[in-house]
Amino acid sequence: MALTTLRLPLALFLVLAALRVVGTPLDVDGAVVLTRSEIPLGDIVLFPYSPAYLLLLHLWAGISAAVPWLRLLSLGVSVVGLLLAPRVLRGLGGTHASGGAVWILALSPFFVEQMVAVSPSSLAFLVVVIELLCFLEYLRAGEARWLLGWMAAALVSLLVHGGLYYLVLSLCLGMTFYRTRYFGRLRWWWLAQLPPLGLFVLLSGAQFERFVVRRVSQINSPAVAVDQWGGLGSSLSGPWPLLAGGLLALLVTTGLVICRDSRRDPRHGLLVLGALVPCTVWLLWLSHDFYAVAGLPFLATLASMGIRLYPRWGRQLSWAALGVVYGTAHWFAL
């Protein structure tokens, strides 16, 4: 069922991604990442910037340093994440919303661009999807193997970037909020927090302290936040980012209205936390794109739920508007 839902959007994603792989030169950020990956392997392990991705890129670039080849690494990682994504989206928004969420996620111009970039974004997407999948399965079945899988994914996520610890904290907040419903799973859940917490303190404790002391008071201007949000739907100049941002904001807000019963439905509470926390960090403080990538599965699910709330003509208009915004962005990007 999941593969059937994914088949057509995955095929379109691969076409769009392949065109970017062969037609987009290496940008400055990608060149910086490639330079970092050229340091000795022993130093990569201790490097504070995404040692997991730098290690993969170091090994991959040892075969060829051609830009399309480097982008294929990100594309391959992202395809694995997309193959797992329908189960996560269905667990977050239900069967009816997951189909639309797959389309919104896989064909987002921002998502396609990030999934072929020479950056940790594709690996961040994969580990977030695996982490969510294992967490949702642990809540459903309560089996130790899913908790161990979640813990392993959480540890790897910290090697991708320490900032992904936000997801661990968000899930802990959700487990605290719904502690009565999942009382039988709490003891092992809290014990499983010790390894990720220890690794986070070891790798990112100093950076987190600097963020709290210095950066947290330096909030981005509203214009920067609006421009970043619009970039999720269109990277073009002119009115397109505003149109895309306004459309996505409308759909996501409608989805949040549906989640007003989050006190009773843990899935809705997780959707709200998973969307608001990374987007707040990304829009107000840290403009690292992996925060937006990590929040996209939640945003896509909320937008799909929002569309389903409209009457038939409203649903048709919403999908048509998304098609115009997405299609225009892809056309001019290629």
N, C-alpha and C positions, 0 to 999 in steps of 0.2 A: 504493500500500500504506500509506504513512504517513498520507494523508488519510483512508483507510478506518478506520484505527485511531483517529484523532482525532475522527471525526465526532460520535459520541454524547457523549463527555466534553466536547468543545468546546461542543456545544449546551447541555448542563447548566451548564457554566461561564458561558456567556453569559446564561442565565436568572438564575442566582444573582447574577452581577455586575450585571445590569440592575436587579434589585430593590434592590441596594445603591446604585446610581447615583441612583435616584429617591427612595429612602427614607431616606438617611443624611445628616444635616446635616454641615456642615464643622466638623471638630474644631479644637482649638487648634493642633496641629502643622500642619495644612493651612492655617490662617489665617496662620501665621508664614511658610510657604513662599510663599503668595500675596502677602504684603506684600513679601517679598524680590524677587519677580519684577517688582514695580512700579518698581524703580529704573531709571535710564536704561540703554539698551542698551550703551553704552560701558563702564559700570561693571559690568554683568552679566558681560562677558567676563573681567574681572579679579577677579570675586567668588570667594572660595575655596570656597563651598558650591555644588556642582553647577551650574556655569555652563551646561552643555548643557541640563539640564532647565529651569532658570530662563528660558533663552532661548525654548525651546519654549512654556513656560507664558505668558511675556510676550506672544508673538505670538498664542497661542490665546485668552487672556483679552481681547485687543483686540477680538475679535468679540463676546464676551459674558462677563460675570463671574458668571453663574448657576452655582451649585454643581454641578448635574447636567452642565452643559456642560463644566466644568473636569474632572470625573471621567471624561467621555468621552474626553478626551485620553489619560489613563492606560489606559483600557480598550482603546482602539485600538492603542496601543503593545504592550500585553500580548498581544493577539490575534495580532499579527505574530510575537511571540516563541513563542507556542504553536503556530503553524503550522509553525515551524522545529524545534520541540522534539523531535518523534518521531525525526527523523534523528539528533539528538544522543543521545537516550536509547537508540536502537538501537546507536549506535556505542559507548556506554559499557557497556551490559549485554547486548547481543545481541537478536535478534529476539523470543525467547520472553519476556524480561523487560520489553521496552519497552512492550508493551500495558498491562500492569498499572501500570507507572511513570507512564504518561500519566494514568490514572485517579487515582492517588494524588496526583500533582502538581496537576492541573487542578482537583480538587474539594477540595483542602485549604482549610479555612476561613481559615487564615492567608494562604494564597496569594491567594484570592479577595479578601480584605479589602485586601491590599497592592496588588493590581492595579487597584483603583478609587480608591485613596487619592490625594490631591493631594500627591504626594511623588515622589522620584526612583526609587522601587522598581521600577516597571514598566519604566522606561528601563534600569535596572541589569539587570533580567532579560533584556531584549532583547539588550543588548550582550554579556552573558555567554554567551547561547545562540549568538550569531553568532561570538563568539570561539572557543567550543568546537567549533562546526561547522567553521570554517576550520582549526582545529588538527588535528582528526581527519582531515579530508580531506587536509591536507598530509602527515600521517603515512602515509596510505594511498597517495596518488598521487605525492607529492613535487613537485607543480607549483608554480611561483613565484606563480601567481595566488592560490592558497590562502594562501600565506605573506603576501602583500601584503594580502589580506583580513583575515587575523589581525592584522597590524600595525595596520591602520586601525581595527579593532574595539578593540584594546588602547588606542590613543590616545584614541578616543572614550570608552572606559570611564573613563579618568582625568579626563575632563571631566565625567563623571557624579559620580564621587567618587574621590579619591586612594586610598581604602582598597581599591578594586578591583584595585590593583596586586598584591594577594595572589595573584590568579589567575595573573598573569604569572610571579611567583616560583614558584608551585606547578608550573606547566608546565615552567619551567626546571629545577626539581628533578627532575621526571619524565624530562626529556630527559637529564639527567646520569646518572640511575640506569639508563636504558636506552640509554646511548650506544653500546654495541656493536651493538644491533639497528638503530639508526637512524644509524649512523656517516656514511652518505652525505648525510644531511640536516643535520648538525650545523653546518657552516661557515656556511651561509646562515641557519640558525636563530639563531646567536649574533650575527651581524651585524644581524639584524632586531630585536635587543633594544635597540639603541642609541637609536632614537627614543623608545620608551616610557620608557626609563630617564631620558633627558634631560628629557622632559615631566614625569615624576614628581618629579624633583629641583626643577624650576622651580616647579611648582604646589604641591607638598605636602612638600617637603623640610623646611621649618621645623616643620610639624605632626608629621611623623614623628619628628623629633628630640625634640620635647616629649613624644610618646608614650613613646619609649624612656627618656627621662630621668625622667619623672614618673609616667606612667600605668601602665606595665608592671608596677609593683610593687603596684598597687591592684587586687586581684582581687575580683570579685563574690562574694558569699556563696553557699554551696550552695543556700540557699532561693531566691535570685533566679534562679540558673541553672536550677533545677528548674522554677520557674514559667515562665520563658521557653521552655524546651523543651516543656513541656506546651501552651503557647500555639500551637505549630505545628499541633496537632490540635483544640484547643478553647479558645475565649476565655471560656467560661462560668465562673462561680464554683462553689465546692464541689469535689466529687471529680472533676469531668470533666477538668480539665487533668492531674491525676495519672493518671487512666485512659488518656487519650490519649497522654501522655508515656511511660507504661510500655509501651503497645502499640507505639508507634513505636520505642522503644528496643529492644524485643524483636526486631522485624522487621529493623531496621537492623543490630543485632548479629549476627543470623543471616546477613544478607547479607555482613557483614564476615568471617564465618567462611568463606564461599565464596571470598572474596578472599585467603585465606591463601597462594594460589599466585601472588601478585602479582609475585614475582621472575621468573616465566616469562611472565605475561600482562600486557602494558602497560595494557590496559583496566582491569584490576582495580587496578593501582597508581594509575592516574589517579582511579578511583572513591574509593579510600581518601584520597588527598590532597585531592580536591575536596570531600569531605564533612567531613573532620576539621579542615582548616585554617580555613575560615570559621566553622564551628560553635564551634571553640575560641575564636576571637577574639570572636565574638558572645556566647557564654555567660560567658566569664571576664572580658573587658575592656570591649569597646565594644558597647553595646546598640543599635547602628544596625540597623534591620530589613533593610536591603539586603544585609547579610552573610548573614542567614538565607535571603533570597530567592535569592541567588547559590548557596547550598549546596543548595537544594531539589531541583534536577534530580538531583544525586548521591544525596541521601538517598532520593528516590522510587525511583531505580533499585535501590539497595541493599535497600530494603524489598520491592520486587517480587521481586528475586532471593531474598530470604529466604523469602517466602511460597511460592515454587516448590519450596523444599527440603522443605516439610512433606508428609506424606501427604495424601490427598485430603480427609479429614475436617478436617485441620488447615488446609488452604487455605480450605475453605468457612467454617470458624469464624473465620479471620483476616479474610476479606473481610466477613463479617457483622459482626464487631466494629468494623471500620473504618467500615462503613456506619452503624452505630448512633452512633458517636462523631461522625463528620462530619455526619450528618443532624441530630442533636440540636443541634450547634453552629450549623448554618445556620438551623434552625427558630427558635431563640430569638434569633438575631442579627437576623432579619428581622421 
